[in-house]
Amino acid sequence: MSQTIYDFSIKKIDGTNTELGEYKGKVMLLVNVASQCGLTPQYDGLEKLYTEYKDKGLVVLGFPANEFGAQEPGSNEEIQEFCRMNFGVKFPMFEKIVVKGKDQHPLYQHLITNHADAVMKPDSKLIPILKEKGLLTGNANDIKWNFEKFLISKTGEIVERFSPDIEPMDPMILQAVEKELERA
């Protein structure tokens, strides 16, 4: 039997164990996050997306990671406080994990294996900048940077993967979320 998104156990940022199966029947947006990144203001958009759609069945899940420019150096407690104080984050946050490389968390191994390519904006400058600066390393299907997003259906299927520079409230994400929420 192959593993599904619901089979993964992970700790919440407060250290309590949970199963992603807890979110079965909801549309999920999984995001690797960081507090010292140029994209960190996306926390505002993630919280707005969560607030606007949570009663319709969306849950945003934040996974702090420190693989990209060491932009998430804090402890879980520091990250939680930063998110609450600076962005009013109420969506579920999880303990800091590794999303790329040798110690990659099994959840992220599953995500990149089952949905290798991220949707990019046609005018995106992120990937060329990362390449130019020598920051685009690893395999083609690896997470590229902080704030890459995976949209998961109510049945646990990976529906889409969005490039880090696509803002949470971008019409591309909103349309995909609304489409998934409308599915039976």
C-alpha positions as CSV (number, residue, x, y, z in Angstrom):
1,M,0.0,0.0,0.0
2,S,1.5,3.4,-1.0
3,Q,1.7,6.2,1.5
4,T,-0.7,9.1,1.4
5,I,-0.4,12.6,2.9
6,Y,-2.6,11.4,5.8
7,D,-0.1,8.8,6.9
8,F,2.5,11.3,8.1
9,S,3.1,12.1,11.8
10,I,4.7,15.4,12.6
11,K,5.0,17.6,15.7
12,K,3.2,20.9,15.9
13,I,5.4,23.9,16.8
14,D,4.4,23.5,20.5
15,G,5.9,20.0,20.5
16,T,2.6,18.0,20.4
17,N,2.4,15.1,18.1
18,T,-0.2,15.1,15.3
19,E,-1.1,13.2,12.2
20,L,-1.9,15.0,8.9
21,G,-4.9,12.6,8.8
22,E,-6.4,15.1,11.3
23,Y,-7.0,17.3,8.2
24,K,-8.7,14.6,6.1
25,G,-11.6,16.2,4.2
26,K,-10.1,19.6,4.2
27,V,-8.2,21.4,1.4
28,M,-4.6,22.0,2.6
29,L,-2.0,24.5,1.6
30,L,1.5,23.3,2.9
31,V,4.2,26.0,2.9
32,N,7.8,25.9,3.9
33,V,8.3,29.2,5.7
34,A,11.2,31.3,7.1
35,S,11.3,34.4,9.3
36,Q,14.3,36.2,7.8
37,C,13.6,35.9,4.0
38,G,12.6,38.5,1.5
39,L,9.4,36.5,1.1
40,T,8.6,36.5,4.8
41,P,5.9,39.2,4.3
42,Q,3.9,36.3,2.7
43,Y,2.9,35.4,6.2
44,D,0.3,38.2,5.9
45,G,-1.1,36.7,2.8
46,L,-1.1,33.2,4.2
47,E,-3.0,34.3,7.3
48,K,-5.5,36.3,5.2
49,L,-6.0,33.3,2.9
50,Y,-6.6,31.1,6.0
51,T,-8.9,33.5,7.6
52,E,-11.0,34.0,4.5
53,Y,-11.4,30.3,3.6
54,K,-11.0,28.3,6.8
55,D,-14.8,28.2,7.4
56,K,-15.2,26.8,3.8
57,G,-12.7,24.0,4.5
58,L,-9.2,25.3,3.9
59,V,-6.3,24.9,6.3
60,V,-2.9,26.5,5.8
61,L,0.0,24.5,7.3
62,G,3.4,26.2,7.9
63,F,6.6,24.2,8.1
64,P,9.6,26.3,9.2
65,A,12.9,25.3,7.4
66,N,16.4,26.6,7.5
67,E,17.8,25.2,4.2
68,F,17.8,28.4,2.2
69,G,20.3,31.0,3.2
70,A,19.9,30.0,6.9
71,Q,16.9,32.3,7.0
72,E,15.1,30.4,9.8
73,P,17.7,30.2,12.5
74,G,15.3,30.4,15.5
75,S,14.0,27.8,17.8
76,N,10.4,26.6,17.5
77,E,9.4,28.9,20.4
78,E,11.1,31.9,18.8
79,I,9.5,31.1,15.4
80,Q,6.0,30.8,17.0
81,E,6.5,34.1,18.9
82,F,7.8,35.9,15.7
83,C,4.8,34.7,13.7
84,R,2.2,35.6,16.3
85,M,3.7,39.0,17.1
86,N,4.6,40.2,13.6
87,F,1.9,38.6,11.5
88,G,-0.9,37.4,13.9
89,V,-0.5,33.9,12.6
90,K,-3.3,31.6,13.7
91,F,-3.0,28.8,11.1
92,P,-1.3,25.6,12.2
93,M,2.5,25.8,12.5
94,F,4.8,22.8,12.8
95,E,8.2,22.2,14.2
96,K,11.2,23.2,12.1
97,I,12.0,20.5,9.6
98,V,14.4,19.8,6.8
99,V,12.7,20.2,3.4
100,K,15.7,19.7,1.1
101,G,18.8,17.7,1.3
102,K,20.2,14.7,3.2
103,D,17.9,14.8,6.2
104,Q,14.8,15.8,4.3
105,H,11.6,15.1,6.2
106,P,9.6,12.1,4.7
107,L,6.6,14.5,4.2
108,Y,8.7,16.6,1.8
109,Q,10.2,13.6,0.1
110,H,6.6,12.5,-0.6
111,L,5.5,16.0,-1.8
112,I,8.4,16.5,-4.3
113,T,8.3,12.9,-5.5
114,N,4.6,13.1,-6.2
115,H,4.5,16.6,-7.7
116,A,7.9,17.4,-9.2
117,D,7.2,20.7,-11.0
118,A,6.0,24.0,-9.5
119,V,3.8,26.4,-11.4
120,M,5.8,29.6,-12.2
121,K,4.7,33.1,-13.1
122,P,5.6,33.8,-16.7
123,D,7.5,36.9,-15.6
124,S,9.2,35.3,-12.5
125,K,12.6,36.5,-11.7
126,L,13.2,34.3,-8.7
127,I,14.7,31.2,-10.5
128,P,17.0,33.3,-12.7
129,I,18.2,35.2,-9.6
130,L,18.8,32.0,-7.6
131,K,20.7,30.5,-10.6
132,E,22.8,33.6,-11.0
133,K,23.7,33.7,-7.3
134,G,24.5,29.9,-7.3
135,L,21.6,29.3,-4.9
136,L,19.7,26.9,-7.1
137,T,21.2,23.5,-6.1
138,G,20.1,19.9,-5.9
139,N,17.7,18.0,-8.1
140,A,15.2,19.5,-10.5
141,N,12.2,18.5,-8.3
142,D,13.7,19.8,-5.0
143,I,12.2,22.7,-3.1
144,K,13.6,25.9,-4.7
145,W,13.4,28.4,-1.8
146,N,11.3,29.4,1.2
147,F,7.5,29.8,0.7
148,E,7.0,27.0,-1.9
149,K,3.4,25.9,-1.7
150,F,1.6,22.6,-2.2
151,L,-2.2,22.5,-2.6
152,I,-3.7,19.2,-1.4
153,S,-7.3,18.2,-2.2
154,K,-9.9,17.0,0.3
155,T,-9.0,13.5,-0.6
156,G,-5.3,13.9,0.0
157,E,-4.1,14.3,-3.6
158,I,-1.4,16.8,-4.4
159,V,-3.3,19.1,-6.8
160,E,-0.7,21.8,-7.5
161,R,2.7,23.1,-6.5
162,F,3.4,26.9,-6.6
163,S,6.7,28.7,-6.9
164,P,7.8,30.6,-3.8
165,D,7.3,34.0,-5.4
166,I,3.6,33.4,-6.1
167,E,1.9,35.3,-3.3
168,P,-0.8,33.5,-1.3
169,M,-3.5,35.8,-2.5
170,D,-2.5,35.6,-6.1
171,P,-5.5,34.9,-8.4
172,M,-3.7,31.7,-9.5
173,I,-3.7,30.3,-5.9
174,L,-7.2,31.7,-5.1
175,Q,-8.7,30.0,-8.2
176,A,-7.1,26.7,-7.4
177,V,-8.2,26.8,-3.8
178,E,-11.8,27.8,-4.7
179,K,-11.9,25.0,-7.3
180,E,-10.8,22.4,-4.7
181,L,-13.2,23.7,-2.0
182,E,-16.1,23.3,-4.5
183,R,-15.3,19.7,-5.2
184,A,-17.4,17.1,-3.4
